[in-house]
Amino acid sequence: MQVTETLNEGLKRSYSITLEAGVVEEKMTAKLDAARADFHMKGFRKGKVPPALMKKLFGKSMLGEAMQEVVDDAIQAHFKESGDRPALQPEIRITNEKWAEGEDLTLEMSYEKMPEVPEVDFSALKLERLVVEVDDAAIEEALENLASSAETYEPKEGPAEKGDQIVFDFVGRIDGEAFDGGAAEDFPLVLGSESFIPGFEEQLIGVEAGTQKDVTVTFPEDYGAKNLAGKEAVFSCTVKEVRRPVPAPIDDALAEKYGAENLDDLRSQISERLEQEYRDAARAVLKRKLMDQLDETVSFTLPESLVEEEAKSVAHQLWHEEHPEEEGHDHGEIEPTEEHRRLAERRVRLGLLLADAGQKAEVQVSETELNQAIMRQAMRYRGREKEYFDFARQNEQIVQAIRAPIFEDKVIDYILELAQVTDRSVSRDELQKAVEALDED
């Protein structure tokens, strides 16, 4: 094999590769011999069909396979010898398209190589970890929220207010005609819950038990039932009862409702949960500070192809966040902006840096860690957990998608162990503001 470099510009590489005459023939002969060993043909014993006849019968069909294997072998040999790692799949082109047996096979190969990531002295990084202590006020607030979630409703006199519950009958009509699904009896509705069509609940604020009222609304244009979308409807409502919310008492009974032994046990569980929430939030802030510092201090040439692919992914992701009503992907191509490319460069740079650091530190994701993560995802499919687990375990793309964030977290932990991290006590509000600032960046 003869390899001639034709381009060496930054990370871009191109080569002309010549495979000597007979290489494909040799590969095809080996494949025919392998097939011949088990081949049966009338007039010949098993494995004794003459090679020439085998070639006549199967030569054309095996030629393409032999050429592909020869090309693959040549590419693997090049990367093994050069030490290059392509950023994306190399572009391969056979230049002598009218190749015939007995001729050299010539190829052109182009790719961008992965860059050399510079050594980073992680011990020189200076970071600050926010620490929040769980206080009694936070625990009491959480208890009040639980009591509110377990609230009941009791009859009240007077007009219904926002947050009250009404029990009513209703019949909806369009152009005077009742429609399917537009009627109910003794329906409980919490005013302000936004569980009905926009504008419906607001018109019932102020009603009292025994009130009859017509509510006029227009179904949204994107309403699920196409026969109702965009149409005006009048709902004849008869209010039977008005109820006010009553929070559940904060006592042992409430604790038992949430799976605790008693109120003290529930307080303890809440304290542990809040501690974990604060730690998770503080880690998110610390991770962002670490990433920002690495992004500012570490610089190296990036593969343009990787940046462009990531920019397209960023543009596509952000477009869908701005257009949540578009669930499909038939919206046409979304052209990345300079802002998308800037974000893509950051992601690619930090991704390569963390991958390099993890490789050098021999960071591994164990099978146990991977299986536990897959099982956590499988728990979302009640009754089908094992089915999802087995499917995911056999799907390399899913496995890699689950493995990647685990690997990244372990690399982050490794870097933070080396970095100079100091703790600073802050209030819960300060931590919350720091978390909210992450979304603003």
ABEGO torsion letter per residue (X at the ends): XBBBBABBBEABBBBBBBBBBGAAAAAAAAAAAAAAAABBBBGBBBGABBAAAAAAAAAAAAAAAAAAAAAAAAAAAAAAAAGBBBABBBBBBBABAABBBGBBBBBBBBBBBBBBBBBBBAAABBBBBBBBBBBAAAAAAAAAAAAAAABBBBBBBEBBBBGBBBBBBBBBBBGGBBBBGABBBGBBBBBGAGABBBGAAAAABGBBBGBBBBBBBBBBAABABAAABGBBBBBBBBBABBBBBBBBBBBAAAAAAAGBABAAAAAAAAAAAAAAAAAAAAAAAAAAAAAAAAAAABBBBBBAAAAAAAAAAAAAAAAAAABAABABAAAEBBBBBAAAAAAAAAAAAAAAAAAAAAAAAGBBBBAAAAAAAAAAAAAABBGAAAAAAAAAAABAAAAAAAAAAAAAAAAAAAAAAABBBBBBBBBAAAAAAAAAAAAAX
